[in-house]
Amino acid sequence: MTQGRCDLAGVDDLVAELALARRALQRHLADEPGSVCGRRFTHPRRPTQFDPLGYLMVHTCACLRPNGHDHGCVCAHNIERLVDRVACDGLEHYFTRPLVEDRDEPGGGAGAVDAVMTEPSACCCGHRYTERGGESGDRCPIGARQLCAECATDGKGRCPTHRVPVKRT
């Protein structure tokens, strides 16, 4: 019987080395001036258009943000790509929406994400401030209103209704 060697590299070591090399290459490319993310994604045309057969017409765009950006990808049409979840097989499931600046247009911008319509003395969740501990110091950029105290503590820096980071006032 032969004794096993302790210094043999296994498959897990090879995978780790490849991942580290890929990250090093990404960091190197991100440091180059003028390098952009370039991740491609698909979104519906704005305003919504259908082809003669009735299928939804889409754009396939590349991200214009620099390599290594922290937030969602953005294309030339001011559409943002945000990751919803990552499946167990590593596939990213994403959704697209107009940038927040586009939603500030009268009428919310074409194809804008519908905000929850509530009265002015209510939080994005639809409850009155008096029912949920009063107004907090957090403001939702999509709902354009202060969060109630309960949403501010439950959301941990995000609007629980719209799932976006809040602005501290």
Residue frames as qw, qx, qy, qz and C-alpha x, y, z in Angstrom:
[[0.000, 0.890, 0.456, 0.000, 0.00, 0.00, 0.00],
 [0.425, 0.337, -0.016, 0.840, 1.35, 3.40, -0.93],
 [0.208, -0.589, -0.447, 0.641, 1.12, 6.36, 1.36],
 [0.269, 0.846, 0.399, 0.230, -0.80, 9.39, -0.02],
 [0.426, 0.150, -0.070, 0.889, 0.97, 12.69, -0.60],
 [0.121, -0.699, -0.495, 0.501, -0.16, 15.71, 1.35],
 [0.079, -0.514, 0.165, 0.838, 0.92, 18.26, -1.25],
 [0.203, 0.299, 0.780, 0.511, -1.36, 17.14, -4.10],
 [0.250, 0.151, 0.040, -0.956, -3.64, 19.85, -5.35],
 [0.306, 0.387, 0.863, -0.110, -7.25, 18.81, -5.53],
 [0.154, 0.578, 0.595, 0.536, -10.05, 20.01, -7.74],
 [0.240, -0.897, -0.358, 0.094, -11.20, 22.47, -5.09],
 [0.451, -0.570, 0.165, 0.667, -7.72, 24.04, -5.06],
 [0.333, 0.163, 0.574, 0.730, -7.82, 24.38, -8.85],
 [0.030, -0.772, -0.565, -0.290, -11.25, 26.04, -8.73],
 [0.371, -0.842, -0.167, 0.353, -10.06, 28.46, -6.03],
 [0.454, -0.332, 0.341, 0.753, -6.95, 29.35, -8.03],
 [0.219, 0.417, 0.616, 0.632, -9.01, 30.00, -11.17],
 [0.168, -0.870, -0.459, -0.068, -11.44, 32.20, -9.22],
 [0.434, -0.726, 0.021, 0.534, -8.58, 34.20, -7.70],
 [0.405, -0.069, 0.487, 0.771, -6.94, 34.63, -11.11],
 [0.094, 0.642, 0.612, 0.452, -10.26, 35.78, -12.63],
 [0.282, -0.897, -0.299, 0.161, -10.74, 38.34, -9.83],
 [0.472, -0.507, 0.218, 0.687, -7.18, 39.60, -10.27],
 [0.302, 0.231, 0.580, 0.720, -7.81, 40.05, -13.99],
 [0.071, -0.807, -0.538, -0.231, -11.08, 41.89, -13.30],
 [0.389, -0.816, -0.105, 0.415, -9.32, 44.21, -10.83],
 [0.452, -0.236, 0.399, 0.762, -6.57, 44.85, -13.39],
 [0.174, 0.459, 0.620, 0.611, -9.10, 45.63, -16.12],
 [0.203, -0.865, -0.458, 0.017, -11.12, 47.84, -13.76],
 [0.436, -0.658, 0.032, 0.613, -8.04, 49.96, -13.06],
 [0.397, 0.143, 0.484, 0.767, -7.56, 50.75, -16.74],
 [0.188, 0.418, 0.151, -0.876, -8.98, 54.16, -17.66],
 [0.478, 0.276, -0.358, -0.753, -12.06, 54.02, -19.85],
 [0.206, -0.023, -0.971, -0.117, -12.92, 50.39, -19.14],
 [0.589, -0.156, 0.066, -0.790, -16.62, 49.71, -18.75],
 [0.617, -0.098, 0.709, -0.327, -18.55, 46.76, -17.35],
 [0.321, 0.299, -0.688, -0.578, -20.10, 45.76, -20.69],
 [0.255, 0.151, 0.932, -0.208, -22.44, 43.16, -19.14],
 [0.263, -0.108, -0.560, -0.778, -25.28, 42.60, -21.58],
 [0.208, 0.311, 0.803, -0.464, -28.92, 42.52, -20.58],
 [0.041, -0.372, -0.695, -0.614, -32.31, 42.67, -22.26],
 [0.111, 0.390, 0.526, -0.748, -35.15, 45.08, -21.48],
 [0.351, 0.677, 0.642, 0.080, -38.47, 45.99, -23.12],
 [0.270, 0.339, 0.226, 0.872, -38.51, 48.99, -25.43],
 [0.059, -0.633, -0.488, 0.598, -39.89, 52.25, -24.06],
 [0.667, -0.057, 0.321, -0.670, -42.61, 53.04, -24.89],
 [0.595, -0.021, 0.802, -0.047, -43.78, 49.44, -25.09],
 [0.487, 0.470, -0.419, -0.605, -43.84, 48.18, -28.69],
 [0.766, 0.040, 0.634, -0.094, -45.03, 44.94, -30.26],
 [0.073, -0.262, 0.728, 0.630, -43.96, 43.41, -33.57],
 [0.539, 0.071, -0.394, -0.741, -46.53, 42.43, -36.27],
 [0.569, -0.106, -0.811, -0.088, -46.91, 38.97, -34.70],
 [0.590, -0.699, -0.183, -0.362, -47.72, 40.46, -31.29],
 [0.805, -0.195, -0.318, 0.462, -44.39, 39.71, -29.56],
 [0.313, -0.923, -0.018, 0.224, -42.88, 42.25, -27.20],
 [0.621, 0.647, -0.174, 0.408, -39.96, 44.11, -28.81],
 [0.688, -0.672, 0.000, 0.274, -36.84, 44.36, -26.66],
 [0.288, 0.855, -0.404, 0.151, -33.40, 45.99, -26.63],
 [0.906, -0.231, -0.111, 0.337, -30.24, 44.10, -25.77],
 [0.089, 0.937, -0.193, 0.277, -27.82, 46.60, -24.28],
 [0.720, 0.074, -0.439, 0.533, -24.40, 46.67, -22.62],
 [0.470, -0.790, -0.272, 0.286, -23.71, 48.27, -19.25],
 [0.372, 0.787, -0.062, 0.489, -22.04, 51.68, -19.39],
 [0.524, -0.829, 0.170, -0.096, -20.84, 51.82, -15.78],
 [0.187, 0.696, -0.688, 0.088, -17.14, 51.31, -14.99],
 [0.712, 0.036, -0.698, 0.063, -15.84, 47.82, -14.21],
 [0.400, -0.084, -0.712, 0.571, -16.30, 46.75, -10.62],
 [0.302, -0.383, 0.007, -0.873, -19.34, 48.97, -9.92],
 [0.099, -0.006, 0.847, -0.523, -21.37, 48.19, -6.81],
 [0.518, 0.342, 0.412, -0.667, -24.92, 48.90, -7.96],
 [0.725, 0.416, 0.548, -0.043, -27.00, 47.65, -10.87],
 [0.421, 0.032, 0.523, 0.740, -25.94, 47.94, -14.50],
 [0.289, 0.736, 0.238, -0.564, -27.23, 50.86, -16.61],
 [0.579, 0.301, 0.559, 0.511, -27.60, 51.08, -20.40],
 [0.160, 0.037, 0.232, 0.959, -27.76, 54.01, -22.83],
 [0.289, -0.520, -0.571, -0.566, -31.58, 54.01, -22.58],
 [0.219, -0.404, 0.447, -0.768, -31.36, 54.87, -18.82],
 [0.880, -0.240, -0.258, -0.320, -32.63, 51.42, -17.88],
 [0.219, -0.595, 0.704, -0.319, -31.21, 49.84, -14.75],
 [0.790, 0.018, -0.601, -0.118, -30.58, 46.09, -14.35],
 [0.375, -0.541, 0.561, -0.503, -30.87, 44.81, -10.77],
 [0.381, 0.089, -0.920, 0.001, -30.28, 41.24, -9.62],
 [0.696, -0.402, -0.082, -0.589, -33.37, 39.78, -7.95],
 [0.817, -0.397, 0.402, -0.116, -31.88, 36.44, -6.91],
 [0.253, 0.542, -0.780, -0.182, -29.19, 33.95, -7.82],
 [0.935, -0.053, -0.153, -0.314, -30.35, 30.38, -8.39],
 [0.782, -0.468, 0.405, 0.068, -28.51, 27.42, -6.91],
 [0.839, 0.274, 0.286, 0.374, -26.92, 26.76, -10.31],
 [0.432, -0.338, 0.118, 0.828, -25.40, 30.27, -10.31],
 [0.179, 0.511, 0.545, 0.640, -27.83, 31.78, -12.84],
 [0.027, -0.220, -0.300, 0.928, -28.72, 35.40, -12.06],
 [0.062, 0.684, 0.699, 0.199, -32.39, 36.34, -12.23],
 [0.196, -0.195, -0.095, 0.956, -32.74, 40.07, -12.81],
 [0.211, 0.800, 0.560, -0.034, -35.33, 42.73, -13.46],
 [0.341, 0.188, 0.169, 0.905, -35.06, 46.02, -15.27],
 [0.058, -0.848, -0.489, 0.197, -36.56, 49.39, -14.49],
 [0.304, 0.817, 0.026, 0.489, -36.07, 53.01, -15.48],
 [0.437, 0.099, -0.441, 0.777, -33.49, 54.91, -13.46],
 [0.192, -0.628, -0.579, 0.484, -34.85, 56.86, -10.49],
 [0.054, -0.368, 0.110, 0.922, -34.18, 60.15, -12.32],
 [0.155, -0.148, -0.705, -0.676, -36.51, 59.02, -15.15],
 [0.259, -0.533, -0.805, 0.032, -39.30, 58.35, -12.68],
 [0.145, -0.488, -0.327, 0.796, -39.26, 62.01, -11.56],
 [0.043, -0.111, -0.491, -0.863, -40.85, 63.07, -14.88],
 [0.551, 0.060, 0.212, -0.805, -44.52, 64.09, -14.86],
 [0.887, 0.124, -0.170, -0.412, -46.55, 60.90, -14.92],
 [0.797, -0.414, 0.439, 0.013, -43.59, 58.89, -13.60],
 [0.001, 0.532, -0.736, -0.419, -41.82, 58.46, -16.93],
 [0.784, 0.218, -0.355, -0.461, -42.82, 55.98, -19.60],
 [0.829, 0.048, -0.555, 0.033, -42.87, 52.46, -18.22],
 [0.042, -0.538, 0.583, -0.608, -41.95, 53.58, -14.70],
 [0.333, -0.176, -0.891, 0.253, -42.35, 51.26, -11.77],
 [0.382, -0.667, -0.347, -0.537, -45.70, 52.05, -10.20],
 [0.076, 0.232, -0.628, 0.738, -45.32, 53.52, -6.75],
 [0.197, -0.496, -0.826, 0.181, -47.83, 52.61, -4.07],
 [0.098, -0.527, -0.191, -0.822, -50.42, 55.37, -4.12],
 [0.417, -0.508, -0.654, 0.375, -51.16, 56.51, -0.60],
 [0.100, -0.955, -0.232, -0.158, -52.29, 59.68, 1.06],
 [0.317, 0.734, -0.334, 0.499, -49.65, 62.32, 1.97],
 [0.425, -0.635, 0.463, -0.449, -49.78, 61.52, 5.70],
 [0.969, -0.100, 0.197, -0.113, -48.92, 57.87, 5.06],
 [0.393, -0.528, 0.686, 0.311, -45.78, 55.81, 4.60],
 [0.349, 0.347, -0.708, -0.506, -44.99, 53.85, 1.40],
 [0.011, -0.059, -0.993, 0.104, -46.45, 50.78, 3.13],
 [0.295, -0.463, -0.603, -0.579, -49.87, 52.50, 3.12],
 [0.474, -0.594, -0.583, 0.285, -50.23, 52.93, 6.89],
 [0.082, -0.939, -0.037, -0.333, -50.67, 56.32, 8.53],
 [0.353, 0.486, -0.548, 0.582, -47.65, 57.63, 10.41],
 [0.458, -0.461, 0.362, -0.668, -49.73, 57.87, 13.61],
 [0.954, -0.109, -0.056, -0.272, -50.50, 54.13, 13.43],
 [0.935, 0.127, -0.164, 0.288, -46.85, 53.07, 13.19],
 [0.683, -0.434, -0.115, 0.577, -44.81, 55.25, 15.55],
 [0.031, 0.908, -0.016, -0.417, -44.70, 58.51, 13.56],
 [0.636, 0.747, -0.182, 0.064, -42.34, 59.70, 10.82],
 [0.827, -0.309, 0.126, 0.453, -38.72, 58.56, 10.78],
 [0.096, -0.792, 0.297, 0.525, -35.65, 60.37, 9.45],
 [0.395, -0.078, 0.787, 0.468, -35.54, 58.08, 6.39],
 [0.499, 0.559, 0.020, -0.662, -36.98, 59.10, 3.00],
 [0.694, 0.205, 0.661, 0.199, -37.88, 56.71, 0.16],
 [0.052, -0.381, 0.394, 0.835, -36.69, 58.09, -3.21],
 [0.050, -0.219, -0.831, -0.510, -39.34, 56.20, -5.20],
 [0.182, -0.675, -0.713, 0.052, -42.32, 56.83, -2.93],
 [0.159, 0.492, -0.006, 0.856, -41.06, 60.42, -2.35],
 [0.556, -0.686, -0.088, -0.461, -42.11, 60.37, 1.30],
 [0.176, -0.541, 0.710, -0.415, -40.77, 59.74, 4.78],
 [0.552, -0.083, -0.828, -0.052, -40.91, 56.19, 6.10],
 [0.667, -0.643, -0.063, -0.371, -42.89, 55.37, 9.22],
 [0.293, -0.678, 0.634, -0.228, -40.84, 54.44, 12.30],
 [0.853, -0.085, 0.498, -0.134, -41.75, 50.74, 11.95],
 [0.823, 0.556, 0.046, 0.107, -40.64, 50.51, 8.30],
 [0.188, 0.855, -0.431, 0.217, -37.44, 52.39, 9.11],
 [0.468, -0.531, 0.680, -0.192, -36.48, 49.86, 11.78],
 [0.871, 0.132, 0.465, -0.089, -37.66, 46.79, 9.82],
 [0.702, 0.711, -0.010, 0.022, -36.08, 47.90, 6.53],
 [0.731, -0.436, 0.224, 0.475, -32.53, 48.38, 7.90],
 [0.190, -0.518, 0.361, 0.752, -31.66, 51.23, 5.53],
 [0.015, -0.090, -0.762, -0.641, -33.99, 50.14, 2.70],
 [0.567, 0.032, 0.064, -0.821, -37.63, 50.93, 1.94],
 [0.408, -0.003, 0.906, -0.114, -39.40, 47.59, 2.59],
 [0.616, 0.578, 0.384, -0.372, -42.13, 48.42, 0.03],
 [0.573, 0.786, -0.167, -0.163, -39.92, 49.47, -2.92],
 [0.920, -0.168, 0.162, 0.313, -36.74, 47.62, -1.83],
 [0.500, 0.677, -0.082, 0.534, -34.44, 50.58, -2.53],
 [0.500, -0.150, -0.404, 0.751, -31.90, 52.31, -0.25],
 [0.135, -0.906, -0.402, -0.007, -33.39, 55.21, 1.69],
 [0.338, 0.547, -0.156, 0.750, -31.98, 58.70, 2.10],
 [0.442, -0.491, -0.531, 0.530, -31.32, 59.96, 5.62],
 [0.058, 0.781, 0.209, 0.586, -32.73, 63.42, 6.32]]
